[in-house]
Amino acid sequence: MVNMTWIILTMQPRLMKINSSAARSMTLALGIFLPEYLLYRYDHDDQTEEGGE
């Protein structure tokens, strides 16, 4: 029977690599799409305020 501690310790570097890759991807996605989304919301908020008056 394989010791679970050994499996966890051997898998840890792979999991850390996946996690750091996922973190980089999320940071890149937020850096690209968040400013666009905020500009979109800002533009549409102005249009709804003008229409309501």
C-alpha positions in Angstrom: 0.0 0.0 0.0 1.3 3.4 -0.9 1.8 6.0 1.8 -0.5 9.0 1.2 2.1 11.4 2.6 4.5 10.4 -0.1 1.8 10.9 -2.8 1.0 14.4 -1.5 4.6 15.4 -1.2 5.4 14.2 -4.8 2.3 15.9 -6.2 2.8 19.3 -4.4 5.2 20.9 -7.0 2.8 20.0 -9.8 -0.1 21.5 -8.0 1.8 24.6 -7.2 2.8 25.0 -10.8 -0.9 24.6 -11.8 -2.0 27.1 -9.2 0.6 29.7 -10.2 -0.4 29.3 -13.8 -4.1 29.8 -12.9 -3.2 32.8 -10.8 -1.3 34.4 -13.7 -4.2 33.7 -16.1 -6.7 35.3 -13.8 -4.5 38.3 -13.3 -4.1 38.7 -17.1 -7.8 38.3 -17.7 -8.7 40.8 -15.0 -6.2 43.3 -16.4 -7.7 43.0 -19.9 -11.4 42.7 -19.3 -12.0 44.7 -16.1 -11.2 48.1 -17.5 -13.3 47.4 -20.6 -16.2 46.3 -18.4 -15.9 49.4 -16.2 -15.9 51.7 -19.2 -19.0 49.9 -20.6 -20.8 50.2 -17.3 -19.8 53.9 -17.0 -21.1 54.7 -20.5 -24.4 52.9 -19.9 -25.0 54.4 -16.5 -24.8 57.8 -18.1 -27.4 56.8 -20.7 -29.9 55.5 -18.1 -29.6 58.7 -16.0 -30.3 60.9 -19.1 -33.3 58.8 -20.1 -34.8 58.9 -16.6 -34.8 62.7 -16.2 
